[in-house]
């Protein structure tokens, strides 16, 4: 259940309140007793306490004091994180609704605080039998005394909704969410948002000769899908579409190069790129942004049986490239390559792919950011990185120097699907670049897409990374 955010111009004596300020001088003392005010001032001064809570019997009142921060991106993230830290306290007290008091009159900051509260309130408890005492109580957040307008709040609700839908998809097990079911879920998202959705079945994929997607699917009993999700308003500002491509490996065993030990435990998350793309287009369409965007989502699981593709196979891709298979666990790039080639026919302004592609990206920067690479898209990459700073879905640029192309040359085919141990995230990107001829950005989200323990406003499990980033990137162009 999504936490809904609204604005209000009324307060009642029973409203649970959160006062948010970076200066106690701005605190409205009429809501507090003299003892409460003295307590806040004393403990803030002597003990540097920044959060206070008071049970006034008919309601709870919280005070959150934030440090002053000049850099806007850091300041907004501080507000989100502060909001997220208060969420478990709200639920512990079984509070259903609350009102945020913007004591400093900082509308962007108050929205960020509400965003952190709402994102941290997410739960995935579909498969729990006994929900008694486990459901979060917080249902609604109202913002009072702020310059935040209804349009901004509506957009925030849409972004939160899209992020939570992304998390839901990532958290679903493959026993429920195979490639066909993923396509059905995206069709439902299209119906709700107004986006057009077309699903290509296995027969159509075979007729298009998408060799990479078909090769990875050979070990599966479930058919692959290739989903096209499009939002095109009547008069979009862009003549050529922005195309997002998402890796949709709904479960990855590694294939014949089977993953060992516990490396397979969370491989239901290997479609987080597909979830991010579908949810981003869903959010853009729900917001009716005046931009033409297309999402391409190749989907399959990567399993092993007697007919699975193996090392040494030569796969003919959608664009005719002959790829030598070096490792069947480098499957994501195989299905993405077909989608990237398909994107050429769409005459795109820019293509961005999003994928949980390599362990190398995770090892390089951990869960704290996204590894990004670009080809012919230097200015667009700078804008994307700016959106990453704003949303704190930060992008770190790795190079796509031509020398890395030497590492994926094949003796028996055109290229091979693995470049070795050195620069693994980059050679994966270099492989994908081979299938592009347009401005292109590759985002490897292997680090932050799925986490074992909650972090800031990310719950354990799927984080929804990429939705807020892509939405802000598109919105900033309008």
VENUR-V428030 format. One record per residue. N is the residue number from 1. RES is the residue in one small letter. SS is DSSP state (hx for helix, st for strand, lp for the rest). PSI is psi in whole degrees, 0 to 359 (* if undefined). Layout:
BEGIN
N:RES:SS:PSI + N:RES:SS:PSI
END
This chain:
BEGIN
1:x:lp:127 + 2:x:lp:141 + 3:x:lp:122 + 4:x:st:136 + 5:x:st:135 + 6:x:st:169 + 7:x:st:157 + 8:x:st:153 + 9:x:lp:15 + 10:x:lp:146 + 11:x:lp:143 + 12:x:lp:167 + 13:x:lp:348 + 14:x:lp:0 + 15:x:lp:132 + 16:x:lp:130 + 17:x:st:146 + 18:x:st:117 + 19:x:st:127 + 20:x:st:123 + 21:x:st:156 + 22:x:lp:5 + 23:x:lp:117 + 24:x:hx:342 + 25:x:hx:336 + 26:x:hx:357 + 27:x:lp:128 + 28:x:lp:106 + 29:x:hx:347 + 30:x:hx:342 + 31:x:hx:357 + 32:x:lp:154 + 33:x:lp:166 + 34:x:hx:320 + 35:x:hx:322 + 36:x:hx:317 + 37:x:hx:315 + 38:x:hx:320 + 39:x:hx:314 + 40:x:hx:311 + 41:x:hx:316 + 42:x:hx:309 + 43:x:hx:331 + 44:x:hx:320 + 45:x:hx:314 + 46:x:hx:328 + 47:x:hx:2 + 48:x:lp:28 + 49:x:lp:134 + 50:x:lp:354 + 51:x:st:132 + 52:x:st:149 + 53:x:st:138 + 54:x:st:126 + 55:x:st:104 + 56:x:lp:24 + 57:x:lp:307 + 58:x:lp:353 + 59:x:lp:165 + 60:x:st:143 + 61:x:st:130 + 62:x:st:147 + 63:x:st:127 + 64:x:st:118 + 65:x:st:126 + 66:x:lp:145 + 67:x:lp:148 + 68:x:lp:134 + 69:x:lp:124 + 70:x:lp:322 + 71:x:lp:122 + 72:x:hx:315 + 73:x:hx:318 + 74:x:hx:321 + 75:x:hx:314 + 76:x:hx:320 + 77:x:hx:323 + 78:x:hx:321 + 79:x:hx:319 + 80:x:hx:313 + 81:x:hx:319 + 82:x:hx:319 + 83:x:hx:317 + 84:x:hx:327 + 85:x:hx:336 + 86:x:hx:339 + 87:x:hx:309 + 88:x:hx:330 + 89:x:hx:317 + 90:x:hx:314 + 91:x:hx:328 + 92:x:hx:325 + 93:x:lp:7 + 94:x:lp:39 + 95:x:lp:128 + 96:x:lp:327 + 97:x:st:154 + 98:x:st:163 + 99:x:st:129 + 100:x:st:128 + 101:x:st:114 + 102:x:st:83 + 103:x:lp:333 + 104:x:lp:357 + 105:x:lp:57 + 106:x:lp:88 + 107:x:hx:320 + 108:x:hx:319 + 109:x:hx:320 + 110:x:hx:325 + 111:x:hx:321 + 112:x:hx:320 + 113:x:hx:315 + 114:x:hx:322 + 115:x:hx:315 + 116:x:hx:317 + 117:x:hx:311 + 118:x:hx:317 + 119:x:hx:323 + 120:x:hx:344 + 121:x:lp:357 + 122:x:lp:143 + 123:x:lp:144 + 124:x:lp:96 + 125:x:lp:25 + 126:x:lp:325 + 127:x:lp:11 + 128:x:lp:132 + 129:x:lp:314 + 130:x:lp:110 + 131:x:lp:1 + 132:x:lp:122 + 133:x:lp:3 + 134:x:lp:343 + 135:x:lp:131 + 136:x:lp:141 + 137:x:lp:331 + 138:x:lp:121 + 139:x:lp:322 + 140:x:st:149 + 141:x:st:130 + 142:x:st:144 + 143:x:st:125 + 144:x:st:142 + 145:x:lp:38 + 146:x:lp:158 + 147:x:lp:1 + 148:x:lp:125 + 149:x:lp:170 + 150:x:hx:325 + 151:x:hx:317 + 152:x:hx:321 + 153:x:hx:319 + 154:x:hx:316 + 155:x:hx:320 + 156:x:hx:318 + 157:x:hx:322 + 158:x:hx:316 + 159:x:hx:317 + 160:x:hx:318 + 161:x:hx:313 + 162:x:hx:319 + 163:x:hx:319 + 164:x:hx:324 + 165:x:hx:321 + 166:x:hx:314 + 167:x:hx:317 + 168:x:hx:314 + 169:x:hx:315 + 170:x:hx:325 + 171:x:hx:343 + 172:x:lp:137 + 173:x:lp:158 + 174:x:lp:338 + 175:x:lp:334 + 176:x:lp:314 + 177:x:lp:78 + 178:x:lp:187 + 179:x:hx:321 + 180:x:hx:317 + 181:x:hx:322 + 182:x:hx:316 + 183:x:hx:320 + 184:x:hx:320 + 185:x:hx:320 + 186:x:hx:325 + 187:x:hx:319 + 188:x:hx:322 + 189:x:hx:324 + 190:x:hx:317 + 191:x:hx:320 + 192:x:hx:324 + 193:x:hx:340 + 194:x:lp:3 + 195:x:lp:147 + 196:x:st:134 + 197:x:st:130 + 198:x:st:131 + 199:x:st:120 + 200:x:st:125 + 201:x:lp:182 + 202:x:hx:320 + 203:x:hx:317 + 204:x:hx:321 + 205:x:hx:321 + 206:x:hx:320 + 207:x:hx:331 + 208:x:hx:350 + 209:x:lp:48 + 210:x:lp:82 + 211:x:hx:326 + 212:x:hx:312 + 213:x:hx:319 + 214:x:hx:325 + 215:x:hx:313 + 216:x:hx:326 + 217:x:hx:348 + 218:x:lp:332 + 219:x:lp:3 + 220:x:lp:151 + 221:x:lp:347 + 222:x:lp:141 + 223:x:lp:157 + 224:x:lp:166 + 225:x:st:156 + 226:x:st:108 + 227:x:st:133 + 228:x:st:118 + 229:x:st:123 + 230:x:st:134 + 231:x:st:116 + 232:x:lp:100 + 233:x:lp:173 + 234:x:lp:315 + 235:x:lp:72 + 236:x:lp:153 + 237:x:lp:337 + 238:x:lp:131 + 239:x:lp:328 + 240:x:lp:141 + 241:x:lp:155 + 242:x:st:131 + 243:x:st:126 + 244:x:st:133 + 245:x:st:129 + 246:x:st:132 + 247:x:st:122 + 248:x:st:52 + 249:x:st:100 + 250:x:st:340 + 251:x:st:138 + 252:x:st:106 + 253:x:lp:347 + 254:x:lp:351 + 255:x:lp:215 + 256:x:lp:333 + 257:x:lp:65 + 258:x:lp:141 + 259:x:lp:145 + 260:x:lp:170 + 261:x:lp:230 + 262:x:lp:16 + 263:x:lp:350 + 264:x:lp:352 + 265:x:lp:317 + 266:x:lp:25 + 267:x:hx:2 + 268:x:hx:341 + 269:x:hx:3 + 270:x:hx:4 + 271:x:hx:19 + 272:x:hx:329 + 273:x:hx:317 + 274:x:hx:317 + 275:x:hx:320 + 276:x:hx:317 + 277:x:hx:311 + 278:x:hx:318 + 279:x:hx:328 + 280:x:hx:314 + 281:x:hx:320 + 282:x:hx:315 + 283:x:hx:318 + 284:x:hx:317 + 285:x:hx:320 + 286:x:hx:324 + 287:x:lp:354 + 288:x:lp:40 + 289:x:lp:142 + 290:x:lp:64 + 291:x:lp:142 + 292:x:lp:116 + 293:x:st:148 + 294:x:st:133 + 295:x:st:133 + 296:x:st:125 + 297:x:st:95 + 298:x:st:134 + 299:x:st:139 + 300:x:st:167 + 301:x:st:162 + 302:x:st:97 + 303:x:lp:182 + 304:x:lp:132 + 305:x:lp:190 + 306:x:lp:342 + 307:x:lp:8 + 308:x:lp:152 + 309:x:lp:151 + 310:x:lp:166 + 311:x:lp:137 + 312:x:lp:343 + 313:x:lp:148 + 314:x:st:116 + 315:x:st:128 + 316:x:st:117 + 317:x:lp:176 + 318:x:lp:323 + 319:x:lp:5 + 320:x:lp:351 + 321:x:lp:137 + 322:x:st:115 + 323:x:st:126 + 324:x:st:125 + 325:x:lp:119 + 326:x:lp:330 + 327:x:lp:125 + 328:x:lp:349 + 329:x:lp:358 + 330:x:lp:55 + 331:x:lp:331 + 332:x:hx:318 + 333:x:hx:334 + 334:x:hx:317 + 335:x:hx:328 + 336:x:hx:324 + 337:x:hx:317 + 338:x:hx:319 + 339:x:hx:321 + 340:x:hx:323 + 341:x:hx:319 + 342:x:hx:325 + 343:x:hx:338 + 344:x:hx:323 + 345:x:hx:346 + 346:x:hx:356 + 347:x:lp:60 + 348:x:lp:152 + 349:x:lp:318 + 350:x:st:144 + 351:x:st:131 + 352:x:st:122 + 353:x:st:150 + 354:x:st:124 + 355:x:st:142 + 356:x:lp:80 + 357:x:lp:316 + 358:x:lp:143 + 359:x:hx:335 + 360:x:hx:322 + 361:x:hx:318 + 362:x:hx:314 + 363:x:hx:332 + 364:x:hx:312 + 365:x:hx:6 + 366:x:hx:209 + 367:x:hx:3 + 368:x:hx:357 + 369:x:lp:181 + 370:x:st:133 + 371:x:st:125 + 372:x:st:151 + 373:x:st:155 + 374:x:st:152 + 375:x:st:122 + 376:x:lp:24 + 377:x:lp:41 + 378:x:hx:312 + 379:x:hx:319 + 380:x:hx:325 + 381:x:hx:321 + 382:x:hx:320 + 383:x:hx:321 + 384:x:hx:320 + 385:x:hx:325 + 386:x:hx:317 + 387:x:hx:324 + 388:x:hx:321 + 389:x:hx:319 + 390:x:hx:319 + 391:x:hx:354 + 392:x:lp:31 + 393:x:lp:71 + 394:x:lp:146 + 395:x:st:127 + 396:x:st:124 + 397:x:st:128 + 398:x:lp:153 + 399:x:lp:155 + 400:x:lp:49 + 401:x:lp:149 + 402:x:hx:334 + 403:x:hx:331 + 404:x:hx:337 + 405:x:hx:334 + 406:x:hx:331 + 407:x:hx:347 + 408:x:hx:15 + 409:x:st:142 + 410:x:lp:145 + 411:x:lp:337 + 412:x:lp:347 + 413:x:lp:192 + 414:x:lp:312 + 415:x:st:167 + 416:x:st:160 + 417:x:lp:9 + 418:x:lp:138 + 419:x:lp:2 + 420:x:lp:189 + 421:x:lp:335 + 422:x:lp:131 + 423:x:lp:42 + 424:x:hx:320 + 425:x:hx:325 + 426:x:hx:317 + 427:x:hx:330 + 428:x:hx:316 + 429:x:hx:323 + 430:x:hx:321 + 431:x:hx:313 + 432:x:hx:322 + 433:x:hx:329 + 434:x:lp:331 + 435:x:lp:13 + 436:x:lp:154 + 437:x:lp:19 + 438:x:lp:171 + 439:x:lp:129 + 440:x:st:137 + 441:x:st:132 + 442:x:st:127 + 443:x:st:116 + 444:x:st:108 + 445:x:lp:23 + 446:x:lp:328 + 447:x:lp:304 + 448:x:lp:359 + 449:x:lp:330 + 450:x:st:127 + 451:x:st:151 + 452:x:lp:326 + 453:x:lp:148 + 454:x:lp:146 + 455:x:st:120 + 456:x:lp:238 + 457:x:lp:14 + 458:x:st:129 + 459:x:lp:165 + 460:x:lp:139 + 461:x:st:214 + 462:x:st:134 + 463:x:lp:339 + 464:x:lp:17 + 465:x:lp:139 + 466:x:lp:331 + 467:x:hx:307 + 468:x:hx:324 + 469:x:hx:307 + 470:x:hx:323 + 471:x:hx:313 + 472:x:hx:323 + 473:x:hx:315 + 474:x:hx:315 + 475:x:hx:325 + 476:x:lp:343 + 477:x:lp:347 + 478:x:lp:*
END
